[in-house]
């Protein structure tokens, strides 16, 4: 589950000096209510919407865009159980559990299920999703040694196109997370997978974000395109809608 904030505080000086991922991570460590609940599969669909309108990675094949849309499909069961817990009649104001607080083995099960789901329609797409999770796992190889030693991890040098497509997945994944967390202000994201060894030296895109508008410098997406996602309000409000729609338009 990704946790978002309806009333995010303005970007502080400390936040401005943090990477995009650092800001996402800090937001997920907060323990306060009210908040938004965004299931991981929904966040992935938003990443796929972003991929459709990107210009900075060239023309992505339809099966790669679909793989990006489905790269977190394996989290569906875990997130559904959490929503059931939080929506139970006696749940009260229980705190949600962010995807960053999920035990490594449970996360690896979700990764594996996601790879398998994508493999059902695209071997190339499954390779891209596998590479994505392998890069994430390599940042904590002790916690994720089971995944890295297993059959789903990417172990060999891949075709250059797959590395480029993995970079696109990483970019869209991080931007989607940044949006749904409710973060605002200005940040840079590398034109490489954020967890790859190339991220530090890769060119960067500056992203300026307010509540409903997003601007890229240099241009990285088609102007006028809009991206939308639906979230659950938590706790359930006594009055008014239980869901919230977030929309951003590229300027």
Secondary structure, DSSP 8 states (H G I E B T S, - for coil): -EEE-TT-----HHHHTS-HHHHHHHHHT---SSEEEE-HHHHHHHHHHHHHHB-TT----HHHHHHHHTTTGGGHHHHHHHHHHHTSTT-TT-----GGGS-HHHHHHHHHHHHHHHHTT-HHHHHHHHHHHHHHHGGGTTTTHHHHTSTTS--S---HHHHHHHHHHHHHHHHHHHHHTT--EEEEEESS-TTSTTTTTS-EEEEEE-SSEEEEES--B-TT-EEEEEEEEES--SSS-SEEEEEEEE-
